Amino acid sequence: MTSTKPPPATKIAAPDTGAAATLHTGTSDPRALILGNLRQSGIYIALVVIVALFAVLTDGVSLSPGNLTNIVLQYSYILVLAIGMVIVIIGGHIDLSVGSVVALTGAVSAVLVIREGMPWWAGVLAALAVGVAVGAWHGLWVAYAGIPAFIVTLAGMLLFRGLTLRVLDNISLSPFPEEYQRVAAGFLNGLLGGQGYDAFTLFIGAFAVVGYAVSVFRTRVARVRHEQPVESFPLFVLRIVVVGAVVMWFAWQLAHARGLPIVLIVLAVLVLVYGLLTRRTVFGRQVYAIGGNLPAAMLSGVRVKRVNFWIFVNMGFLSAVAGVIYSSRSNGAQPAAGNMFELDAIAAAFIGGAAVTGGVGTVVGAMVGGLIMAVMSNGMQLMGVDQSVQSVVKGLVLLVAVAFDIWNKRRAVGAR
């Protein structure tokens, strides 16, 4: 047995959420497909219900073109952090330091660009380098010193917050040059014209729909070729139509606002890359193997220490990306930047279907979980709900999501 094929006891079949339901149930009945993979189907239903609820409560303002654009701009850095966090959680770890790393990387970039007058791209590269170094620091302690990630990253949360204060001399720095601001606040529009709307945004939306359709069709063909169960063809077509309609509606709304946000392109690229990384690569399968059944992974030849090390290096890199986006969005660096970001990222991963015990979770699920948090926060802000009440609601949603995961796991065991 080689390291590229973790043992069956691990939960490495979870990554492909779209097809997982069919593999688990082997039926084309819609109700059975939903119940057979309740962890993933539940979050999509919850997102639809929450979006519809706030659309009613805000008289449609939450679905207006301008507000949808604001959601993308305001919560993109949390979604970036959620990508890294779900991989950390799948591997059976946790990272409490990402908020402080966001602050530190933004501070380093601000010092170089604002105080020292260096080019904007130099600040971005320096921030990414610092993020990778921080991830390597955490990875060494977790993977090779054997210290639990909770302790290492808790220490990192304090350590890197203190370094942020020293780098900034406990003061804020602003503003960034216009080129740096465009990372999080820039738009691509007018490239293909359009009368009252941006045709380029619609083109990108249509391209995404076609790409999704081709991808799921190839997956279906491969499963049929290997005599694996798939949903009925009408249900398959319906899934593509529904996803396509949602994507094109969203693109239409953006096209009638300010066009395609640059940060949305960055986020889409990250989702595609990390979706492939977790589902189609040896490293991704090894992460699931480690989180799902560590002893079996070790016996199958997985180099656990090396994989754990790169899990945290990756988290540091994505924290730096989020730091650049956040500092660009806020047009400066502040000592208190990134406060509580780690909790938002963790909540997004768990709400999106990641298991508390590790070994289960997807990048797409984390994105949906992050969108649920974003829509709730945005909707309550539009309604003028007090910040304290917003915190209570978010805490309850996180608690319910974890309780649902535990209940679903017990239900699956009972069914067997």
C-alpha positions as CSV (number, residue, x, y, z in Angstrom):
1,M,0.0,0.0,0.0
2,T,1.4,3.4,-0.9
3,S,0.9,6.9,0.6
4,T,-1.3,7.9,-2.3
5,K,-4.1,5.5,-1.2
6,P,-5.0,6.0,2.4
7,P,-6.9,3.0,4.0
8,P,-10.6,2.7,3.6
9,A,-11.1,3.6,7.3
10,T,-10.3,7.2,6.6
11,K,-13.0,9.6,5.4
12,I,-11.3,10.7,2.2
13,A,-14.4,10.2,0.1
14,A,-15.9,13.4,1.4
15,P,-14.3,16.1,-0.7
16,D,-16.6,15.9,-3.8
17,T,-19.8,17.3,-2.3
18,G,-21.8,17.2,-5.5
19,A,-21.3,13.6,-6.1
20,A,-21.0,12.4,-2.6
21,A,-24.7,12.1,-2.1
22,T,-25.0,9.7,-5.1
23,L,-22.2,7.6,-3.9
24,H,-23.6,7.3,-0.4
25,T,-27.1,6.5,-1.5
26,G,-27.0,4.9,-4.9
27,T,-30.5,6.2,-5.8
28,S,-32.1,8.9,-8.0
29,D,-34.8,9.7,-5.5
30,P,-34.4,13.5,-4.6
31,R,-35.5,12.9,-1.0
32,A,-33.1,10.1,-0.5
33,L,-30.3,12.1,-2.1
34,I,-30.8,14.9,0.3
35,L,-31.1,12.7,3.4
36,G,-28.2,10.6,2.3
37,N,-25.8,13.5,2.5
38,L,-27.6,15.7,5.0
39,R,-24.4,17.4,6.2
40,Q,-23.9,19.1,2.8
41,S,-27.4,19.5,1.6
42,G,-28.4,21.1,4.9
43,I,-26.1,24.0,4.5
44,Y,-27.4,24.8,1.0
45,I,-30.9,24.7,2.2
46,A,-30.0,26.9,5.2
47,L,-28.3,29.5,2.9
48,V,-31.4,29.7,0.7
49,V,-33.7,30.1,3.7
50,I,-31.5,32.8,5.2
51,V,-31.2,34.7,2.0
52,A,-35.0,34.6,1.5
53,L,-35.6,35.6,5.1
54,F,-33.5,38.7,5.0
55,A,-34.8,39.6,1.5
56,V,-38.3,39.7,3.1
57,L,-37.2,41.5,6.3
58,T,-35.3,44.2,4.4
59,D,-37.9,44.6,1.6
60,G,-35.4,43.3,-1.0
61,V,-32.6,45.7,-0.1
62,S,-30.3,42.8,0.8
63,L,-30.5,41.5,-2.8
64,S,-30.0,44.8,-4.5
65,P,-27.0,45.1,-6.8
66,G,-25.2,47.6,-4.6
67,N,-25.6,45.5,-1.4
68,L,-24.5,42.3,-3.1
69,T,-21.3,44.1,-4.3
70,N,-20.8,45.3,-0.7
71,I,-21.1,41.8,0.7
72,V,-18.3,40.6,-1.7
73,L,-16.0,43.5,-0.7
74,Q,-16.7,43.3,3.0
75,Y,-16.4,39.6,3.6
76,S,-13.9,38.4,1.0
77,Y,-11.0,38.2,3.5
78,I,-13.1,36.0,5.8
79,L,-13.8,33.7,2.9
80,V,-10.1,33.5,2.1
81,L,-9.3,32.6,5.7
82,A,-12.1,30.0,5.7
83,I,-10.3,28.2,2.8
84,G,-7.2,27.7,4.8
85,M,-9.1,27.1,8.1
86,V,-11.2,24.2,6.6
87,I,-8.0,22.5,5.5
88,V,-6.5,22.9,9.0
89,I,-9.7,21.5,10.5
90,I,-9.8,18.6,8.1
91,G,-6.3,17.7,9.2
92,G,-7.5,17.6,12.8
93,H,-6.1,20.9,14.0
94,I,-7.2,24.4,14.7
95,D,-5.5,27.8,14.1
96,L,-6.3,30.7,16.6
97,S,-3.7,33.1,15.2
98,V,-5.0,34.0,11.8
99,G,-6.5,37.4,13.0
100,S,-3.1,38.4,14.4
101,V,-1.3,37.3,11.2
102,V,-3.7,39.4,9.1
103,A,-2.8,42.4,11.3
104,L,0.9,41.7,11.1
105,T,1.1,41.1,7.3
106,G,-1.0,44.3,6.7
107,A,1.3,46.2,9.0
108,V,4.5,45.0,7.2
109,S,3.0,46.0,3.9
110,A,1.9,49.4,5.2
111,V,5.4,50.2,6.7
112,L,7.1,49.4,3.4
113,V,4.6,51.1,1.0
114,I,3.4,54.0,3.1
115,R,6.3,54.8,5.4
116,E,9.2,53.7,3.2
117,G,7.7,54.7,-0.1
118,M,8.3,51.3,-1.8
119,P,6.1,50.1,-4.8
120,W,2.7,48.6,-3.9
121,W,3.7,45.2,-5.2
122,A,6.7,45.1,-2.9
123,G,4.4,45.5,0.1
124,V,2.2,42.6,-1.2
125,L,5.2,40.3,-1.7
126,A,6.6,41.2,1.7
127,A,3.3,40.4,3.3
128,L,3.1,37.1,1.6
129,A,6.6,36.2,2.7
130,V,5.8,37.1,6.3
131,G,2.7,35.0,6.1
132,V,4.6,32.0,4.8
133,A,7.3,32.5,7.5
134,V,4.6,32.6,10.2
135,G,3.0,29.4,8.8
136,A,6.4,27.7,8.9
137,W,7.0,28.7,12.5
138,H,3.7,27.2,13.5
139,G,4.3,24.1,11.4
140,L,7.7,23.4,13.0
141,W,6.2,23.5,16.5
142,V,3.1,21.4,15.6
143,A,4.6,18.9,13.2
144,Y,8.1,18.4,14.5
145,A,8.0,19.4,18.2
146,G,4.7,17.7,18.7
147,I,2.9,20.6,20.5
148,P,-0.8,20.7,20.0
149,A,-1.9,23.3,17.4
150,F,-4.3,24.8,19.8
151,I,-1.4,25.8,22.1
152,V,1.0,26.8,19.4
153,T,-1.5,29.1,17.6
154,L,-2.8,30.5,20.9
155,A,0.7,31.6,21.6
156,G,1.0,32.8,18.0
157,M,-2.1,34.9,18.5
158,L,-0.4,36.8,21.3
159,L,3.0,36.8,19.8
160,F,2.1,38.2,16.4
161,R,-0.4,40.7,17.8
162,G,2.5,42.1,19.9
163,L,4.8,42.2,16.8
164,T,2.1,44.1,15.0
165,L,2.1,46.7,17.7
166,R,5.9,47.0,17.5
167,V,6.0,47.2,13.7
168,L,3.4,50.0,13.7
169,D,4.7,51.7,16.8
170,N,1.2,51.4,18.1
171,I,-0.2,53.8,15.6
172,S,-2.2,53.5,12.4
173,L,-0.7,54.0,8.9
174,S,-2.7,55.3,5.9
175,P,-3.4,55.8,3.1
176,F,-2.1,53.3,0.6
177,P,-1.5,54.3,-3.1
178,E,-4.4,53.8,-5.5
179,E,-2.8,50.7,-7.0
180,Y,-2.8,49.0,-3.7
181,Q,-6.4,50.0,-2.9
182,R,-7.6,48.4,-6.2
183,V,-6.7,44.9,-4.8
184,A,-9.8,45.0,-2.6
185,A,-11.8,48.0,-3.9
186,G,-11.1,47.8,-7.7
187,F,-13.5,46.6,-10.5
188,L,-13.1,45.3,-14.0
189,N,-15.8,46.9,-16.1
190,G,-16.3,48.4,-19.5
191,L,-14.0,45.9,-21.2
192,L,-16.8,44.6,-23.5
193,G,-19.1,47.6,-23.3
194,G,-22.8,47.2,-22.4
195,Q,-25.8,49.5,-22.3
196,G,-26.6,50.2,-18.6
197,Y,-24.8,47.0,-17.5
198,D,-21.3,45.6,-17.7
199,A,-21.1,42.9,-20.5
200,F,-17.7,41.6,-19.3
201,T,-19.2,40.6,-15.9
202,L,-22.0,38.7,-17.7
203,F,-19.4,37.0,-19.9
204,I,-17.4,35.8,-16.9
205,G,-20.6,34.5,-15.3
206,A,-21.5,32.6,-18.4
207,F,-18.0,31.2,-18.7
208,A,-18.2,30.0,-15.1
209,V,-21.5,28.3,-15.7
210,V,-20.1,26.5,-18.8
211,G,-17.0,25.5,-16.9
212,Y,-19.2,24.1,-14.1
213,A,-21.4,22.2,-16.5
214,V,-18.4,20.6,-18.3
215,S,-16.8,19.6,-15.0
216,V,-19.8,17.9,-13.5
217,F,-20.6,16.2,-16.9
218,R,-17.1,14.8,-17.0
219,T,-17.4,13.6,-13.4
220,R,-20.8,11.9,-14.3
221,V,-19.3,10.2,-17.3
222,A,-16.4,8.9,-15.3
223,R,-18.7,7.5,-12.6
224,V,-20.9,5.8,-15.2
225,R,-17.8,4.3,-16.8
226,H,-16.8,2.8,-13.5
227,E,-20.3,1.6,-12.8
228,Q,-20.8,3.9,-9.8
229,P,-24.3,5.2,-9.0
230,V,-25.3,8.6,-10.2
231,E,-28.5,10.6,-9.9
232,S,-31.1,10.4,-12.7
233,F,-30.3,12.5,-15.8
234,P,-33.3,14.9,-15.2
235,L,-32.0,15.6,-11.7
236,F,-28.5,16.1,-13.1
237,V,-29.7,18.6,-15.7
238,L,-31.9,20.3,-13.0
239,R,-28.8,20.8,-10.8
240,I,-26.9,22.4,-13.6
241,V,-29.8,24.7,-14.5
242,V,-30.3,25.8,-10.9
243,V,-26.6,26.5,-10.3
244,G,-26.4,28.3,-13.7
245,A,-29.5,30.4,-12.9
246,V,-28.1,31.5,-9.5
247,V,-24.7,32.4,-11.0
248,M,-26.1,34.3,-13.9
249,W,-28.5,36.2,-11.6
250,F,-25.6,37.1,-9.3
251,A,-23.5,38.2,-12.3
252,W,-26.5,40.3,-13.6
253,Q,-26.8,42.1,-10.3
254,L,-23.0,42.8,-10.2
255,A,-23.2,44.0,-13.8
256,H,-25.8,46.6,-12.8
257,A,-23.7,47.8,-9.9
258,R,-20.0,48.6,-10.5
259,G,-18.9,45.5,-12.5
260,L,-16.8,42.6,-11.5
261,P,-14.8,43.1,-8.3
262,I,-11.1,42.3,-8.6
263,V,-11.2,40.6,-5.2
264,L,-14.0,38.3,-6.4
265,I,-11.6,37.1,-9.2
266,V,-8.9,36.4,-6.6
267,L,-11.4,34.5,-4.4
268,A,-12.7,32.5,-7.4
269,V,-9.1,31.5,-8.3
270,L,-8.4,30.4,-4.8
271,V,-11.6,28.3,-4.6
272,L,-10.8,26.6,-7.8
273,V,-7.2,25.9,-6.9
274,Y,-7.9,24.7,-3.4
275,G,-10.9,22.7,-4.5
276,L,-8.6,20.8,-6.9
277,L,-5.9,20.6,-4.3
278,T,-8.1,18.9,-1.7
279,R,-10.0,16.6,-4.1
280,R,-7.5,15.6,-6.8
281,T,-4.0,15.6,-5.3
282,V,-2.0,13.3,-3.2
283,F,-1.5,16.0,-0.6
284,G,-5.3,16.6,-0.3
285,R,-6.0,12.9,0.2
286,Q,-3.3,12.7,2.8
287,V,-4.8,15.6,4.7
288,Y,-8.2,13.8,4.8
289,A,-6.4,10.6,5.8
290,I,-4.6,12.2,8.7
291,G,-7.7,13.9,10.1
292,G,-9.9,10.9,9.5
293,N,-7.7,8.1,11.0
294,L,-4.2,9.1,12.0
295,P,-2.9,5.6,12.9
296,A,-4.1,4.2,9.6
297,A,-2.5,7.1,7.7
298,M,0.8,6.5,9.4
299,L,0.6,2.7,8.7
300,S,-0.2,3.4,5.1
301,G,3.0,5.4,4.7
302,V,1.7,9.0,4.9
303,R,4.5,11.4,6.0
304,V,2.4,13.0,8.7
305,K,4.9,15.5,9.9
306,R,5.6,16.9,6.5
307,V,1.9,17.1,5.6
308,N,1.1,18.9,8.9
309,F,4.0,21.3,8.3
310,W,2.6,22.3,4.9
311,I,-0.9,22.6,6.3
312,F,0.2,25.4,8.5
313,V,2.5,27.0,5.9
314,N,-0.6,27.2,3.6
315,M,-2.6,28.7,6.4
316,G,0.0,31.4,6.9
317,F,0.0,32.1,3.2
318,L,-3.7,32.5,3.0
319,S,-3.7,34.7,6.2
320,A,-1.2,37.0,4.4
321,V,-3.6,37.1,1.3
322,A,-6.4,38.0,3.7
323,G,-4.1,40.6,5.3
324,V,-3.4,42.3,2.0
325,I,-7.1,42.3,1.1
326,Y,-8.1,43.7,4.4
327,S,-5.5,46.4,4.5
328,S,-6.4,47.4,0.9
329,R,-10.1,47.5,1.8
330,S,-9.5,49.6,5.0
331,N,-6.8,51.7,3.1
332,G,-4.4,51.4,5.9
333,A,-3.0,49.3,8.7
334,Q,-4.2,49.4,12.3
335,P,-2.9,47.7,15.5
336,A,-6.3,46.2,16.2
337,A,-6.9,44.9,12.6
338,G,-8.0,41.3,12.3
339,N,-9.6,41.1,15.7
340,M,-11.8,38.0,16.0
341,F,-11.2,37.0,12.4
342,E,-10.1,33.6,13.5
343,L,-13.5,32.9,15.1
344,D,-15.4,34.0,11.9
345,A,-13.2,31.6,9.8
346,I,-13.6,28.7,12.2
347,A,-17.4,29.3,12.3
348,A,-17.5,29.3,8.4
349,A,-15.7,26.0,8.3
350,F,-17.9,24.3,10.9
351,I,-21.2,25.7,9.5
352,G,-20.0,24.6,6.1
353,G,-19.9,21.0,7.2
354,A,-16.5,20.4,8.6
355,A,-16.4,17.8,11.4
356,V,-15.1,18.7,14.8
357,T,-13.1,15.5,14.9
358,G,-11.4,16.2,11.6
359,G,-11.3,14.2,8.3
360,V,-14.5,15.8,6.9
361,G,-15.1,19.1,5.1
362,T,-14.8,20.8,1.7
363,V,-13.7,24.2,0.4
364,V,-17.0,24.8,-1.2
365,G,-18.8,24.0,2.1
366,A,-16.6,26.5,3.9
367,M,-17.5,29.1,1.3
368,V,-21.2,28.4,1.8
369,G,-20.7,28.6,5.6
370,G,-18.9,31.9,5.2
371,L,-21.7,33.2,3.0
372,I,-24.2,32.2,5.6
373,M,-22.3,34.3,8.2
374,A,-21.9,37.2,5.7
375,V,-25.6,37.3,4.8
376,M,-26.7,37.2,8.4
377,S,-24.3,39.9,9.4
378,N,-25.2,42.1,6.5
379,G,-28.9,41.5,6.9
380,M,-28.8,42.4,10.6
381,Q,-26.8,45.5,9.9
382,L,-29.4,46.6,7.3
383,M,-32.1,46.1,9.9
384,G,-30.2,48.1,12.5
385,V,-29.8,45.2,14.9
386,D,-27.5,45.9,17.8
387,Q,-24.0,44.5,17.7
388,S,-24.5,42.6,20.9
389,V,-27.6,40.8,19.4
390,Q,-25.6,40.0,16.3
391,S,-22.9,38.3,18.4
392,V,-25.6,36.2,20.2
393,V,-27.1,35.1,16.9
394,K,-23.8,34.1,15.4
395,G,-22.9,32.2,18.5
396,L,-26.2,30.3,18.4
397,V,-25.8,29.5,14.7
398,L,-22.3,28.1,15.3
399,L,-23.6,26.0,18.3
400,V,-26.5,24.6,16.2
401,A,-24.1,23.8,13.3
402,V,-21.8,21.7,15.5
403,A,-24.7,20.1,17.3
404,F,-26.2,19.2,13.9
405,D,-22.9,17.6,12.8
406,I,-22.8,15.5,16.0
407,W,-26.4,14.4,15.5
408,N,-25.9,13.6,11.8
409,K,-22.9,11.5,12.7
410,R,-24.9,9.5,15.3
411,R,-27.7,9.1,12.8
412,A,-25.3,7.7,10.3
413,V,-23.9,5.2,12.8
414,G,-27.4,4.2,13.9
415,A,-28.4,3.6,10.3
416,R,-25.5,1.2,9.8
